[in-house]
Amino acid sequence: MREVLENDLRSVLNGALNMLGTVEQMLPVAADVLLNEQTERLQEVHALDREVDAQEARIEAECLRIIALHQPVARDLRLVALILKSLSDIERMGDYVVHVAEDGAELAQAPALKKYVNLARMLARLGEMSQNLRTAIADRDVTRAEGTITMDDEVDDLYEQIQRELVTYMLEDPRNISKALMLMRVGRSLERVGDHMENVAERVRYWVTGVREA
């Protein structure tokens, strides 16, 4: 019976990691839409997001089955709780990446206000955060998970820089307001992706150690 439980837990954990990996795949596609005006890739982002939604439904059902069948305790139960709580975070990450791609497609219809240097950095950093987080979960590595949280500080700093720059553009020329506000929204979407990754990373310590942070 223990072997069956371990196989089931491994299956849902791998499913959650794959779901996070699917969102990770969405990031460079959204980047192509936003940074390279490859608007034809918007449908690819939507298709990947539908896959994320389907993965969420399958994994949630499997977690509930594990609870009902095996009644897990201790670290096993903490793992199921980690996955169940993290599913909504990962799904929301996918939604925000879709928003970035959709706004990028709209922005591509007119000349760019500026080079999106900091947005590009945010996208790259989020990809690194996702890779780091997946490794932390797969290896039960609390230190690496906490490193993911630290990486989000840079994403937040970049978002603040973007806001300051865009406010300057709006003050210089009111005609920039509409486009600047949309770019702010893109930055906010990316910042929220980082926040949801941080939420998942913060749960790793409790899963591994059973100790909640004070």
C-alpha positions in Angstrom: 0.0 0.0 0.0 2.9 2.3 0.8 4.4 1.7 -2.6 1.1 2.6 -4.3 0.9 5.9 -2.3 4.5 6.8 -3.2 3.8 6.2 -6.8 0.6 8.3 -6.7 2.4 11.1 -4.9 5.2 11.0 -7.4 2.7 11.2 -10.2 0.9 14.3 -8.9 4.2 16.0 -8.0 5.5 15.4 -11.6 2.1 16.7 -12.9 2.5 19.9 -10.9 6.1 20.3 -12.1 4.9 19.8 -15.7 2.2 22.3 -15.2 4.7 24.9 -14.0 6.9 23.9 -17.0 4.0 24.6 -19.4 3.7 28.1 -18.0 7.5 28.4 -18.4 7.1 27.5 -22.1 4.6 30.3 -22.4 7.0 33.0 -21.3 9.3 33.1 -24.4 6.3 32.9 -26.7 4.7 35.9 -25.0 8.1 37.6 -25.2 8.1 37.1 -29.0 4.7 38.7 -29.2 5.6 41.6 -27.0 9.3 42.2 -27.9 9.4 41.0 -31.5 5.9 41.8 -32.6 5.3 38.2 -33.6 1.5 38.5 -33.1 0.8 35.3 -34.9 2.2 33.5 -31.8 -0.7 34.8 -29.6 -2.7 31.7 -30.5 0.2 29.5 -29.3 0.0 31.2 -25.9 -3.7 30.6 -25.7 -3.2 26.9 -26.6 -0.6 26.5 -23.9 -2.9 28.2 -21.3 -5.7 25.8 -22.2 -3.3 23.0 -21.5 -2.4 24.5 -18.1 -6.1 24.7 -17.2 -6.6 21.0 -18.2 -3.5 20.0 -16.2 -4.9 21.8 -13.1 -8.2 19.9 -13.3 -6.5 16.5 -13.7 -4.0 17.1 -10.9 -6.7 18.4 -8.5 -8.9 15.4 -9.1 -5.9 13.1 -8.5 -5.0 14.8 -5.3 -8.5 14.5 -4.0 -8.4 10.8 -4.9 -5.2 10.3 -3.0 -6.7 11.9 0.1 -9.8 9.8 -0.1 -8.0 6.5 -0.8 -4.8 6.8 1.2 -5.6 9.3 4.0 -2.0 10.6 3.9 -0.3 12.0 7.0 2.8 14.0 7.9 5.1 14.9 4.9 2.8 13.0 2.5 -0.1 15.1 3.5 2.0 18.3 3.4 3.0 17.4 -0.2 -0.6 17.0 -1.3 -1.5 20.3 0.4 1.5 22.0 -1.3 0.3 20.8 -4.7 -3.4 21.7 -4.1 -2.5 25.2 -2.9 0.0 25.8 -5.7 -2.3 24.7 -8.5 -4.2 28.0 -8.4 -1.0 30.0 -8.3 0.3 28.3 -11.3 -2.9 28.7 -13.2 -3.0 32.4 -12.4 0.6 32.7 -13.7 -0.6 31.3 -17.0 -3.4 33.8 -17.1 -1.1 36.7 -16.5 1.3 35.5 -19.3 -1.7 35.5 -21.6 -2.5 39.1 -20.6 1.1 40.0 -21.5 0.8 38.4 -24.9 -2.6 40.0 -25.6 -1.3 43.4 -24.6 1.8 42.8 -26.7 -0.3 42.0 -29.8 -2.2 45.3 -29.3 0.9 47.3 -28.7 2.3 45.9 -32.0 -0.3 47.7 -33.9 1.5 51.0 -33.5 5.1 52.2 -33.2 6.7 51.3 -29.9 6.9 54.0 -27.2 10.4 52.8 -26.3 12.6 49.8 -26.3 11.2 47.3 -23.8 14.5 46.6 -22.1 13.3 46.1 -18.6 10.3 44.1 -19.6 12.7 41.8 -21.5 14.7 41.5 -18.3 11.6 40.7 -16.3 10.6 38.0 -18.7 14.1 36.4 -18.7 14.3 36.6 -14.9 10.9 34.9 -14.6 12.0 32.1 -16.8 15.1 31.6 -14.5 12.9 31.7 -11.4 10.6 29.0 -12.8 13.5 26.7 -13.6 15.0 27.3 -10.2 11.6 26.6 -8.5 11.0 23.4 -10.4 14.5 22.2 -9.4 13.9 23.2 -5.8 10.6 21.2 -5.6 12.0 18.2 -7.4 15.0 18.1 -5.1 13.2 19.1 -1.9 15.8 21.9 -1.7 14.7 24.6 0.8 17.7 26.8 0.1 17.0 26.8 -3.6 13.4 27.6 -3.0 14.4 30.6 -0.9 16.7 31.6 -3.7 13.6 31.8 -5.9 12.1 34.3 -3.4 15.2 36.4 -3.5 15.1 36.4 -7.3 11.6 37.9 -7.2 13.1 41.0 -5.5 14.8 41.8 -8.8 11.6 41.4 -10.7 9.9 43.8 -8.3 12.8 46.3 -8.7 12.5 46.2 -12.5 8.7 46.8 -12.3 9.3 49.8 -10.2 11.9 51.1 -12.7 9.4 50.6 -15.5 6.7 52.5 -13.6 9.0 55.5 -13.0 10.1 55.6 -16.7 6.6 55.5 -18.0 5.4 58.2 -15.7 8.1 60.4 -17.1 6.9 59.6 -20.7 3.4 60.5 -19.8 4.4 63.8 -18.2 6.5 64.7 -21.2 3.7 64.1 -23.7 0.1 63.4 -22.9 -0.2 61.5 -26.2 1.9 58.8 -24.6 -0.6 58.1 -21.8 -2.6 55.4 -23.4 0.4 53.3 -24.5 2.3 54.0 -21.3 -0.7 52.7 -19.2 -0.8 49.5 -21.3 2.9 49.0 -20.7 2.4 49.5 -17.0 -0.2 46.8 -17.2 2.2 44.5 -18.9 4.8 45.2 -16.2 2.1 44.5 -13.5 1.2 41.2 -15.1 4.8 40.1 -15.1 5.2 41.3 -11.5 2.2 39.2 -10.5 3.7 36.1 -12.2 6.7 36.5 -9.9 4.5 36.9 -6.9 2.7 33.6 -7.6 6.0 31.9 -8.0 7.1 33.3 -4.7 3.9 31.9 -3.1 4.7 28.4 -4.3 8.4 28.7 -3.2 7.3 29.8 0.3 5.5 26.5 0.8 8.5 24.3 0.2 10.1 24.8 3.6 6.9 23.6 5.4 6.6 20.6 3.1 10.1 19.5 3.6 10.6 20.3 7.3 7.1 20.6 8.8 8.1 23.9 10.3 6.2 27.0 9.4 8.0 30.3 9.3 7.3 32.6 12.2 
